[in-house]
Amino acid sequence: MILPTQKTPAQRPHEAPIQNRGATMRDTWVVLCSIAAIVTGCVSNRAYRDHDSRPWANQQAQVDFVQGVQLDQYEPYTIEKPNHRFDLSYIEFDEKGDYWDRRQLGWTVQAIKRAAGARDVVLVVYVHGWQNDASNIRGHDVGKFHCLLEHLAEADQDRHRFFGVYVGWRGKSVPGGDGVFREGSILDTISKGIFFVPHELSFYSRKNAAARVADLPVTEAIFQSVAATRKAARESGHQSRTILIGHSFGALLLEKAMAQALAAKVISEAPGDGGTFTTPADFVVLLNSAGESIYAKEMIDMLRRRYISRKGASGNEISAEHPLIVSITSKADWATGILFPVGTQLSNTTGTFRKYEWDTKFGDSSHDVSQKEYFTRTPGHNNRLISYEAKVAEGTARTPTYQDSDVCSAEMLAAFRRNLREPLTGPKGEVRFLTLAPTGEETQWELRPKIADRLQTPYWIIQVPKEIIRDHSDIFNENALAMMARLFRVSNPQSEPGVMTTAPRTMRLADPGATKKGQ
C-alpha cells in the first residue's frame, strides 16, 4: 500500500504531485500543532451540557452561566428517534468539584419527577472516570451509556421507564487521539502516539481532581436524584429501582459519596440495636475502581462488625447473598494494577502509617498489616479484600468481540437478556452468569469465593479475567454487560423474570455500643 506521503520508485522528490505536497504540508501542520498542544494546551475546564432543553419549560431567553456552545442538558424518552427509549439528564462539575450550573440539578429533578409519575421507573446514575467528560467525542462514555440504557430498555421489553443521569467532570485533561481523526487513519495513529505519554501521566492529576469532586455537591446531586425518584414513584402509586454505576475515578467518587450517605442513613434511621433502615440506593456497581482500597476496607470493617443478617435474608433485605455494593476489577487493568501503585508508592513515601493490630476475629484485613497497603493498592488488586473471583464453570473462556460506541450492537443483547431473566446458579447455589460467542457457543462463569463464608458482607469485590473486561476502559463489551445484568438480577432476587423494580431495599446494622449478655 502506498501512503499519501510516500514516494513511488519512479518519482523523484522534485516531481511530487501538487496535491501530495498539500497533503504533506497539512499532515506536518497537524503534527506540529499536536506537539504544540502538549506543551501549551490541555482540554478546557468547561461544561458541555448547559442548554435547558426541557420540552415543557417556559422557553424564555436563557441566562448563560458558562462559556462556549452548549449541548442539550436533557434528552427525553422518544420512540421517534432510534435507540432512545429512555430519558437522559446531565449534571456537571468543575475542576474544583462545584456545580458548573446548579440549575442542572433542578432541571434533572423536574425531569425525574415527570418520568416517575408516569410509570414504574428505573434510575441509573453513571459517574464516568479517567479520559472522559460529558462531550460527544467519539469513543467517550456518553455514547456507551446511551447504549447501556437502550439495552436495559430493550431487555425489559418496555415494562418500565429508564431514566439515566450522567455525572460529568473533567476526567480528560490531555487532548488528542480519540475522536479527532478517522479511527485507524494515519493521523489518528500519529496523534495517539504523540499523546500517549501525556495521556498516561494524566492519571495522577485526574485522581487528585476526582478526590476534589467527591464532595458535597456531587453527593447531593446523586442522592437527590435517588430521593426524587423514590418520592415521585411513591406518590403516584408506582415502583422504583435505583442503580448507581461508577467507573475508574468515577468509582472512587461514587464510593466516597455512598459511604457518607450510608453512614448518615444508619445514624438517622436506625439508632437502636437491629434497627432497619432504607439504603441510600438499591444497588451500586463500581467498575475498575481507581480509588485507594482504604475506603473499601473501612466499609467492609463496618459491615463485618455491625451487619446482622448474613445468609438467608429474604424479601427486599440486603444480605451477603444479595449485596448492596459490587466492585468489579479486571486482572488485565494495568492502570489500577500498575500505574496506581507506582504513583501512590512515590506520593506516600514520606507518609505516616500505622500498623493494624486489631485481631483476627473478623479476618486479617485489620490485623498485622500496614495501613500503607491500603493507600497503595486499589480494592480489586488487594487480596485481603477480594470476595470472589470469576472462573469458567462450563465451556471455554472467550475474549469479547464487541464494544458499545455510539451505535448499540444488537449482537450484544442475547446474553444480556438471558442473565437479566434467568437466575443461574451452581450445584451449591453459587452465582453463575453466561456469555455467548458470536457463533452461539455458551460459556458459564461462576463467582468462586476467596474469603470465608462467615466474612462475606453485602459489599462484594470481584476480580475478573481479561475475557470479561479486557483493560481499564473496556467496561461496556458484551461479556462485561452480561455479568452486570446477572448482578442486577442478584440484587433483586424475588422479582418476576426481567423485572428490576421493587420498593427501596432495606438493611439492618447492630448498635456498636450494644453488648452481649455477660460481656
Summary of the structure (lengths in Angstrom):
residues: 519
radius of gyration: 24.3
end to end distance: 81.3
largest distance: 98.1
contacts: 1733
relative contact order: 0.12
helix: 36%
strand: 18%
